[in-house]
Amino acid sequence: MVDFSATAIVLQLEDGRGISVPLDWLSKMNASDVDRRNYQLVDGGEEIHWPALDEDLSVLALLGVPDWTGPIRARRTDIDHVLSLD
């Protein structure tokens, strides 16, 4: 789930953890409530895309997980269930 407070974007993960990131850290999120709520979950819920804002956020990056690409990505299946926002 993606939600917004007056000062932060708040993500609720499937495993029950929540992430709150100050809107001040995300300059493109200084937008209307309508534009902020118009988002799409991408890549199985690991990324969030805002078409009107041309902004993408990685849930992994917000968690501080390194960008895993290539063959290493296949090893992530054991943690995928906790990352999805779906």
TAGI-V251264 format. One record per backbone hydrogen bond with DSSP energy under -0.5 kcal/mol. NH is the residue of the N-H (numbers start at 1). CO is the residue of the C=O. If there is no record, write none. Layout:
nh = {NH | NH}
co = {CO | CO}
This chain:
nh = {3 | 5 | 9 | 10 | 11 | 12 | 13 | 13 | 14 | 15 | 16 | 19 | 21 | 23 | 25 | 26 | 27 | 29 | 30 | 31 | 36 | 37 | 38 | 38 | 39 | 40 | 42 | 45 | 46 | 46 | 47 | 48 | 49 | 50 | 51 | 54 | 54 | 55 | 57 | 59 | 59 | 60 | 62 | 63 | 64 | 64 | 65 | 68 | 69 | 72 | 73 | 74 | 75 | 76 | 77 | 78 | 79 | 80 | 82 | 83 | 83 | 84}
co = {10 | 8 | 21 | 3 | 19 | 1 | 11 | 17 | 84 | 82 | 13 | 11 | 9 | 7 | 22 | 23 | 25 | 26 | 27 | 29 | 32 | 33 | 34 | 35 | 37 | 49 | 47 | 42 | 42 | 43 | 42 | 57 | 40 | 55 | 49 | 50 | 51 | 50 | 48 | 46 | 57 | 46 | 58 | 59 | 60 | 61 | 60 | 66 | 67 | 69 | 70 | 71 | 72 | 73 | 74 | 75 | 76 | 76 | 79 | 79 | 80 | 80}
